[in-house]
Amino acid sequence: MSESLRFTFDVDGGDFTSAGHASVQVKKNLRQLGLSPEVIRRVSIAMYEGEINMVIHAGGGHAEVLVHEDCVEIILDDKGPGIADIEQAMQEGFSTAPDQIRSLGFGAGMGLPNMKRYTDSMEIFSTVGVGTKIVMKVNY
Amino acid sequence: MTVKELTEKMGLKAACMPVPEREISGAYIGDLLSWVMGRAGADCAWITIMSNLNIVAVASLADVACVILAEGVTPDGAALDAARERGVNLLLSEAATYETAIALSHLIK
């Protein structure tokens, strides 16, 4: 673990339009490391969806990306309201996003399903009123 | 087919074309951004009527070859700046989404 490359980001919850900065930076970093376009794409999309979720629901949070020998690990941590029913949140089409978010093209209830779709493993640890932590891995 | 060739053959206007030689493979139509990220293939042409900054992030992260804004929609200033900065091809079609898609289907598989 100590040899893995590590990138950390604070995700700003205040500015919705700037969401994606961390994901774009990770994409650049991974490209410089020479990872395959498909791995970069999967990591980028999963992370962007997570970033958007933290901005919409949690007022921002913290993101960490670790480049291991056999996978890229993405850890997203927020102190938002938590997810009451994870199984329900994982269903395509289920969303609690407000209307103004939908007018921007988000809030379709596809964020968490996409994160699962593009990663090899995904774990959600959430406590209502405390926050949510999501750990995702994309294997090479 | 490259983005530049497509632009010429379809009579599109390029709002910005930082990577004209990029090859296009496939197409996707949609305005809900997570649907696009979930379904659009890498290197595709993406037709949408969304014009805000977030389409640039989605296009870049999903690695599409170009975005075609249909129905005469134009990008807002922030989106255009971001597209130039991030190397996202942003094309404009005066035609409706359906007609744009039909024209596209004659040119790419």
Interface residues (C-beta under 8 A of the other chain):
Chain A: T17 A19 G20 S23 V24 K27 P37 E38 I40 R41 S44 I45 Y48 E49 L104 G105 F106 A108 G109 M110 G111 P113 N114 R117
Chain B: D31 L32 L33 S34 W35 M37 G38 A42 M50 N52 L53 N54 I55 A57 V58 S60 L61 A62 D63 A78 R86
